[in-house]
């Protein structure tokens, strides 16, 4: 039986589906060093057109931050992960 370490790191990258970098990531397991953290690299082209950027943030330690974190934790906890046994199952669950 394989030894599974439950102390894992999960990084989340949020991109809009119409972003040119969406689904274009590369995992570099050969440079993960002595940890379970695998670098994830996404190349996003920068065009010559100026783009207006809106930055949304939540003030640290505010009630809105606490509410956001609570909702995020509830959402993650409510996910049914019982069928995730392979990368294909994970991809299907994410979709």
Buried (B, 14 or more C-beta within 10 A) or exposed (E): EEEEEEEEEEEEEEBEEEEEBEEEEEEEEEEEEEEEEBEEEBEEEEEEEEEEEEEEEEEEEEEEEEEEEEEEEEEEEEEEEEEBEEEEEEEEEEE
